[in-house]
Amino acid sequence: MINKHDFQQAAKSFRAGRLSLPQFTQVVFAQPTAATEALADTLAENRSAPATSTIPTAWPTLPARAMDAHKGDFGRVLLIGGSAGMAGAISLASLAALRCGSGLVKAAVPSEIQATVASFSPCYMTIGCLSENGEFHGASLDSLETAAAWADVVALGPGMERGAAQKWIVPKLYAALRQSLIVDADALNTLADVQANLADHAGPRILTPHAGEFQRLIGASITDRQELERRAIGLAQAANVVIVLKGQHTLVTDGQQIYHNSTGNPGMATAGAGDILTGMITSLVGQGLAPLEAAKLGVYLHGLAGDLAANSVGEASLIATDLLEYLSVAIKKQATELKSHIGF
């Protein structure tokens, strides 16, 4: 039997139609590992199966902070991205990492936009890298690798373009970095452009594509959501990565475990929202969460912040910076609910 909190989560998914009665029964009465594997098999083998939520036996949360803690205890985060005209994306990701709890955050960007990115906040550091036409120059790879050596976790992609140099830099970093690497936006598209071997990597990898980016990664034009999820589960297992397939009820999977997110609303379909999610997941990994747990908690808190923001400003008026404003409230709300074991 699962615990009270997990039962309440399962009951909510059953009422919402994301779990059938047999699947609900399986989750409640089976051993957690067996239930997870059975549900994964259902999605992988039956294209017509409904989207299925698995219920974690211990919901991830931010680690407690010691009274004598210092900023180095909460992760050294490096975010790589940005280009001329796209300074906002890397800045939003950096701010999200800070707001999610990171102690030290650096943004490595093309030198032309360093001052602009720095102007968004005095709370993160910036690194200006050799650039050309507002994008990273191929020769900037050395400085990016040096910057990455400082970091506990690295994110790659927010605001990045897909120029020739990026086709050299992105695959090199993807394959070589030993830290956890979160890959988003045009870094994903660049990996697709060069047909990179996604299984070739030296450390943990989290890929955060929306449906279009994922179709480019697999080289197939597929609009059926269930088929996309089946492919995502298969790719995650084959490449030994975590995939966050964004959309309604965002899928998080490592190829073995499957999680569908329950938070979020259509107002979050706005520029910059994905960059904030990237910063959040990166922050959570830097604070010590395992990649799969960081991805699950990140998408949940991201959606919860969006729901709180939508309640305040409405879905139509919601913009990405509203998510930053409500992120602290979402973190406090989730922690309170866990502590008191209150269901949704």
N, C-alpha and C positions, 0 to 999 in steps of 0.2 A: 504493500500500500504506500502511496505517496503521502507527503505531509499536508497539513491544512492549507498552507499558502499555495502549494502546487495544485491541490484539488480545486481551489477557487479559480486559479488561472485556467485550468482545464475546463471547468464549468462555464467560464466566460466564453472560451473559444467554441464550446459546444453550442451555447445559446446563439452565438453569432454565425453559426453555420460553417465554421472553419474546421470543425471536427465532426465526423459522423458518429452515430451512437456506438458502433463497434470500435471505432478508433478511440472514442472517449473511454470506453470500458477498458480497452487495452492499456491506455496511458495510466488509468487509475489503479489497475490491479496487477499489471505486469511489472517485472523488474525494470528500473529505468533504462538500463543499457539495451535490454531486449526490446522495450517499447520504441526506443529511438531507432534501432536498426530495422524494426518491422515497418515503421512509418517511412523510413528512407527507401526501403524496398518497394513500398506501395507507390511512391512517387516515381521511382526509377523505372518500374516495370509497367505501370498503367498510366498512359497519357491522359486518360479521361478522369483520373482520380482528382478529387477536390484538393485545393491547397490545404496543407496540413500543418498545424502548429505542434511542435513538441514542447513539453513543459520541463524546464530545467529543475533538477532536484535542489540546487542551491543557487538562487538568483545572484548574479554578480553585482557587486557594489563597490564604491570607492573604498580603498583601505583606510583604516583609522590612522589618525596622525598623532605621533608622539608629542608630548609637551616640549621636548627639546629638539624637535625637528628643525631642519634648515632647508633652504630652497633646493639644494642638491638631492634631497631625499625624494623629490616628487617628479623626477624625470628631466633629463636633458633632451630637449626636443628640437630637431632640425626639420624645417619645411623648405623644400626646393620647388621653385616655380616662378610664375610671373613673367610678363613680357610687356612691351610697350602697349598701352591701352588696356592692360589686364592686371594692373597693380592691385585692384580691389580684391581679387580672388585669393591671392596669397596672404593678404593682410587679414581678411576675414578668417582664414584657416588658422593663422597665428593667434589672433584674438580668441578664437574658440578654444585653442589649446590652453591658453592662459586661464580662461574662464572656467574650463573643465578641471583645473587644478594643477597644471604643470608649473614647476618651480622655475625653470629656465627654458626660454624659447628663442630660437634664432630662425630668421628667414633669409635664405640664400637666394638672391635674385640677380637679374642682369643689372649691370652698374647704372644704366640709364634710368632705371626706376627706383634705385635704392632710396633716394631722398623722399620720393612719394610714398613708398611703403613705410619708411620710418616715421613719416608724418601722421600715420593712422593712430599710433600709440607709442608712448615712451616706455612701455612696459616690456616689449620684446626687443631683441637685438637684430641687426641686419648685417648681411655680408654682401657686398657688391662684387659680382663676378664678371670676368671678361666677357664682353658681349659684342654682338654685331647686329645692326638693324633691330635693336630692341629685344633680341633673343640671346640665349646663352651661346657663346662662341665654343667651338669644339675644344679649344685649349683650356676652357674653364673646368674640364673634368678633374684635373689635379686638385684645384682648390675646393671643388665639391667633395672629393674623397677626403681631403684633409678636414673639412668641416664635419663630415659624417663621422670621422674617427672620434670626435668630441662627444657625439650624441649617443644616447641610449636607444633612440628610435628615430626613424626618418620617414617623412612623407614626401611624395614626389608627384607633381602634376598640376596643382591648382594654378590656373592662369597661364600655363605653359603653352607655347605654340608647337607646331609640328614641322619645324624647319629641318634642314639637312643636319645641323649640328645635334639637334635633339635625337635624331635617328642613330646617332653615335653614342650620346651620353646616356639616354634612358636605358637601352639594353645593357650597357656596361654596369650601371649602378644596380639594375635589377638583378643581374647575375652575381655581382661581386660582394655587395654589402652583406655583412654577417649579422647586422642588427635586423630587428623587425622593420619591414618597409611597407608602408601603406601607399598604394598606387591608385591614382584617380585621374579623371579628366583626360587631357591630351597626352599624358604619359601612357594611359591605357591605349589610346588611339595610335600612339607611336609604336607601342609593342605590336599592335595589330599590323601596322604598316610594314614593319620589318619581319613579320611572321616569326617573332621570337618564340623560343621554346620556353613556355611558362613553367615547366618543371625544372629548368636549369637555374637554381638560385642557392645562395650560400646561407641564407637565413630565413626566418619566417616571413611570409608574404600575405598581405590582405589586399584584395582587389575590390574596388568599390564602383562598379559600372552601373549606369542606368541601362535600360533595355537596348538602346541604340549602340552604346559602346560595347555591350556584351555581344551583340550580333557581329560587330566588327572583329572582336576577339576570336570568335569561333568561325568566322568567314561564312556565315549563313544568314539569310534574311528570313527571320522567323517572327511572327507577330503573336502567336499563341503563347500566353503567359505560362501555362503549365508546361509546355514543351521547353520554353526558355529555362524554367526552373529545373527541369529534368537535366538539361544540358549543363546548367550551372553546378548541380550536384556532382555530375560526372566529371566535369573539368576540375572542380575542387579536389576530388579524390585523386584523379590522374596526375595533377600537377603539385599535389601536396600544398595547397594554399587554402586560405579562407576567402570566400566570395560573398560580398554584400551586393545582392542584386536589387537595386533600388526600385521603388514603385509602391503602389498600394500594398500594404502588408509585406514590406520589404523582407526578402529572404536572406538569412545568414546561414551559411553552411561551410563545413570543412570536408564535405563528401561523406561524412559518417553521421554527424548530428545535423538536424534541421531545425531552424527557428523562424517563425513568421512574426513580424512585429505587429503589435496591436495599437500603437499610437500613431498620430499624424493625421493630416487633413489636406484637402486640395489646395489650401492657401499656401502650402509649402512648395508648390510648383512655381518657384520664383528664383531668379538669378542669385547665386551666392549660397543658397541653402546647402547644396552638396559640398561646397568648400568648407562650410562650418562643420558638417558631419566628418569630413576628413580630419580636420583639426581636433575634433573631439575624440575620435577613435585613436588617433596618434597619441594624444595626451593620456588616455587610459592605459595604453600599452606602456608608455613611459613611466606610469605610476605602478607598474608591476602586474597588471592583469594579463593573462594569457591572450593571444590574438583572438581566439573565438569568443572568449568572454568579453573582451574589450569591444568587439564588433557588436555583440548582442546588447550590451549595456549602452553603447554609443547610439545605436539606432533607436533604442527605447527612449533615452533621455532627449534625443534630438526631436523625436515625434512628440514627446510630452511637452517640451518647450514650445513647439509649434501649436499644440492644442491650447496651451495657456495663453499664448500670444493671440491666437484666433479668437479666444473668448473675450479678449480685451479690445482688439482693433478690428476684428472681422477677418474672414478669409480673404476677401477681395483686396484689402488694404495691407495685408501682411507682407513684410519685406524681410530680407535676411537678417538685418541688424536687430529686428524684433526677437529673433531666436536667441541672439546673444543676451538681450535684455532679460529674457525669461529663463535662461539656462540655469542660473543659480536657484531660481524658484523650483524648477523641475528637479534638480539634484536634491534639494531639501525635501521635496514632496516624496520622491521615491525612497529616500532614506527613512523617512517617518513611516511610510507604509510598510516597509520591511520590518522595522523595529516593532511595530504594533501588530504585524501579521494581519493587516486589514486587506481584504480582497478588493477588486476593482468594481 
